[in-house]
Amino acid sequence: MNSNKEKFTETMTDLAHDIANEEGLIWKIWTENEETKEGGVYVFDNINDANRYATKHTKRLEAFGFSNIRTKIFEINEALSAINKITF
């Protein structure tokens, strides 16, 4: 792991633990795109918790100094996802 990735991991560990306790969260995959500053895929068990968390996390990122934050919320096709080894 390069030093930037190690520093990011160390810096975000407390946040990762906080996110792990979000109501309705099934899982989060931490993705990183240093160039575009994009990352993160979440699965929630209901749309209300997903929307609530998107609002909360947007405010948190803005407090960290990020801007132009975009979230996209999709419904999961569980039958097709199961074919690709994802189960809920």
Backbone as a ProteinNet text record, in pm:
[ID]
protein_1_A
[PRIMARY]
MNSNKEKFTETMTDLAHDIANEEGLIWKIWTENEETKEGGVYVFDNINDANRYATKHTKRLEAFGFSNIRTKIFEINEALSAINKITF
[TERTIARY]
85.5	0	90.4	61.6	144.5	112.5	200.5	185.2	59.1	16.4	-107.8	-227.8	-229.7	-340.6	-340.1	-221.5	-210.9	-260.1	-221.1	-263.6	-414.9	-471.2	-615.8	-686.6	-638.5	-698.5	-693.5	-580	-565.3	-659	-667.1	-750	-897.8	-940.1	-1082	-1131.8	-1046	-1087	-1200.4	-1192	-1300.7	-1431.1	-1421.7	-1540.8	-1599.7	-1515.9	-1564.1	-1642.1	-1592.2	-1663.4	-1797.5	-1800.3	-1924.9	-2026	-1981.3	-2069.2	-2122.8	-2041.3	-2082.6	-2203.9	-2225.8	-2338.4	-2462	-2460.7	-2575.8	-2696.5	-2810.2	-2933.5	-2963.8	-2992.2	-3029.7	-2913.3	-2789.1	-2674	-2649.5	-2641.5	-2604.7	-2454	-2399	-2253.6	-2212.9	-2085.7	-2023.7	-1893.7	-1868.6	-1738.3	-1668.3	-1550.1	-1470.1	-1393.9	-1435.4	-1364.5	-1293.1	-1187	-1110.8	-1073.6	-1099.4	-1051	-986.6	-856.1	-781.2	-799.4	-806.1	-815.7	-948.6	-1058.6	-1190.7	-1247.8	-1180.8	-1226.7	-1363.3	-1386.6	-1511.1	-1484.7	-1587.6	-1572.4	-1686.5	-1702	-1798.4	-1923.8	-1953.9	-2076.5	-2141.6	-2266.1	-2339.1	-2460.6	-2500.5	-2627.7	-2702.1	-2822.8	-2912.1	-3030.9	-3094.1	-3207.4	-3339	-3337.3	-3459.3	-3424.3	-3512.5	-3489.4	-3486.1	-3565.6	-3567.5	-3432.9	-3372.6	-3240.9	-3134.7	-3146.4	-3050.3	-3058	-3179.3	-3195.3	-3148.3	-3181.7	-3138.7	-2986.8	-2923.3	-2777.8	-2714.1	-2769.7	-2715.2	-2713.8	-2820.1	-2825.7	-2721.7	-2714.5	-2618.1	-2475.1	-2444.1	-2306.8	-2267.3	-2361	-2332	-2293	-2368.5	-2336	-2200.1	-2170.6	-2042.5	-1927.7	-1941.2	-1835.4	-1816.1	-1925.8	-1914.3	-1838.6	-1861.1	-1788.1	-1639	-1604.1	-1464.4	-1401.5	-1484.7	-1433.3	-1458.4	-1529.1	-1561.5	-1681.3	-1687.6	-1801.3	-1844.6	-1955.8	-2010.4	-2031.5	-2085.1	-2107.5	-2231.4	-2216.4	-2326.2	-2356.7	-2482.3	-2524.4	-2624.8	-2625.3	-2720.9	-2780.1	-2909.6	-2976.5	-3048	-3020.6	-3077.3	-3147.3	-3246.3	-3304.3	-3224	-3215.4	-3139.1	-3232.9	-3190.9	-3261.5	-3197.8	-3264.5	-3206.6	-3191.4	-3285.4	-3278.7	-3155.8	-3132.8	-3015.7	-2886.2	-2889.1	-2769.3	-2728.3	-2826.9	-2797.4	-2722.3	-2752.6	-2681.2	-2532.5	-2504	-2365.4	-2308.4	-2364.5	-2312.6	-2331.8	-2428.4	-2462.6	-2598.4	-2607.4	-2735.8	-2765	-2892.4	-2937.3	-3025.1
-116.7	0	123.4	219.8	339.3	430.3	525.5	609.3	694.8	742.3	819.5	733.9	611	520.9	485.3	462.4	432.5	550.5	671.3	790.5	806.8	787.6	797.7	695.3	572.6	466.9	503.5	550.3	589.4	705.8	803.4	921.3	886.8	792.3	761.1	645.8	584.9	469.1	502.5	614.9	651.9	675.4	740.2	762.5	629.5	535.5	403.9	335.3	346	286.9	356.7	488.5	563	520.8	512.5	472.5	331.5	243.6	104.5	95.7	198.3	198.8	269.6	309	378.2	285.6	338.4	261.2	224.5	97.6	50	13	42.5	11.6	-139.3	-193.4	-333.7	-343.7	-263.2	-257.3	-132.8	-100.5	6.1	-49.2	-22.4	-51	82.9	91.7	214.2	209.3	292.2	304.7	439	448.6	572.8	608	731.3	785.6	918.7	915.9	1034.2	1149.4	1117.2	1220.8	1295.9	1222.7	1285.8	1309.5	1257.2	1267.6	1202.1	1093.2	1019	886.9	836.8	705.3	669.1	540.7	490.1	434.2	308.4	243.8	187.3	223.9	183.6	101.9	9.4	-59.7	-44.7	9.2	23.4	-68.1	-105.6	-197.6	-126.9	8	79.5	219	273.8	402.2	518.2	510.6	620.2	636.2	525.1	533.4	577.6	534.4	577	728	781	925.5	1003.6	954.3	1020.4	1025.1	911.1	906.2	995.3	999.2	1084.4	1230	1274.3	1412.2	1434.1	1342	1352.7	1353.4	1261.4	1248.5	1367.5	1420.6	1540	1655	1676.7	1783.4	1758.6	1634.1	1600.9	1630	1589.2	1614.8	1764	1838	1983.3	2043.6	1991.8	2039.1	2006.8	1900.2	1864.6	1950.4	2033	2119.9	2073.1	1962.6	1914.2	1991.7	2003.2	2069.1	1987.1	2027.3	1956.9	1808.3	1777.2	1638.5	1585.4	1467.6	1405.4	1269.3	1242.8	1109.1	1059	929.1	863.8	747.4	735.1	626.2	539.7	409.8	313	203.8	140.9	20	-98.8	-202.5	-322.8	-427.1	-486.3	-601.1	-723.9	-773.7	-881.7	-1011.5	-1041.6	-1166.2	-1168	-1059.2	-1054.3	-1044.5	-971.2	-959.3	-1094.7	-1177.7	-1310.8	-1395.6	-1379	-1452.9	-1417.9	-1293	-1246.8	-1253.6	-1346	-1383.7	-1279.1	-1189.3	-1093.1	-1131.9	-1154.8	-1187.5	-1089.8	-1070.7	-976.3	-1047.2
0	0	0	-88.5	-92.1	25.4	52.3	171.7	167.2	48.8	40.1	78.4	30	61.7	210.5	265.3	408.6	491.8	453	527.2	518.4	397.7	379.9	468.8	467.7	549.1	697	742.2	883	917.2	829.2	852.8	855.4	774.1	758.8	845.1	923.6	1003.6	1099.9	1170.8	1262.8	1187	1070.3	989.1	943.9	904.6	861.6	973.7	1095.7	1209.9	1232.5	1216.4	1231.7	1124.7	1000.4	891.4	913.8	969.9	994.1	1085.5	1164.3	1257.6	1203.9	1077.3	1019.2	1010.5	1048.5	1041.7	896	873.7	741.1	651.3	692.6	607.9	605	484.9	468.2	450.6	359.4	343	266.2	278.3	199.7	144.1	17.4	-42.3	-58	-1.6	-12.3	-143.8	-237.2	-363.8	-364.1	-439.9	-443.2	-586	-621.9	-747.9	-714.4	-697	-654.9	-753.1	-880.7	-983.7	-978	-965.4	-966.6	-827.3	-725.7	-586.8	-566.7	-640.3	-627.7	-557	-491.6	-432.8	-341.2	-317.8	-222.7	-287	-255.5	-298.5	-173	-152.5	-33.2	-72.5	14.2	-0.3	132.6	121.7	237	217.6	327	314.7	284.9	279.7	242.4	192.1	112.2	46.5	146.1	252.1	350	418.2	460.7	524.4	424.7	300.7	197.6	176.3	165	147.9	270.4	388.2	511.9	518.5	488.5	495.3	387.9	268.6	162.1	206.3	270.1	320.5	430	524.5	635	582.4	492	444.2	356.9	280.7	201.5	292.9	399.8	495.8	560.5	592	654.3	558	433	334.2	311	307.8	293.1	410.4	530.5	648.9	638.9	566.4	543.2	433.4	365.5	261	119.5	103.3	-30.6	-85.3	-217	-280.5	-402	-461.6	-578.5	-551.7	-436.5	-396.7	-468.7	-528.3	-601.3	-540.2	-524.4	-483.4	-586.3	-605.5	-693.5	-617.1	-622.8	-552.2	-655.5	-648.5	-740.4	-661.7	-722.5	-665.9	-716	-633.7	-668.3	-727.5	-836.9	-892.9	-826.8	-722.9	-643.2	-722	-810.3	-887.4	-977.7	-1049	-1137	-1056.9	-946.6	-863.3	-806	-770.7	-717	-818.9	-947.1	-1051.1	-1047.7	-1013.2	-1006	-864.6	-784	-653.1	-543.8	-560.2	-457	-402.9	-273	-211.3	-99.3	-74.6	28.8	127.8
[MASK]
++++++++++++++++++++++++++++++++++++++++++++++++++++++++++++++++++++++++++++++++++++++++

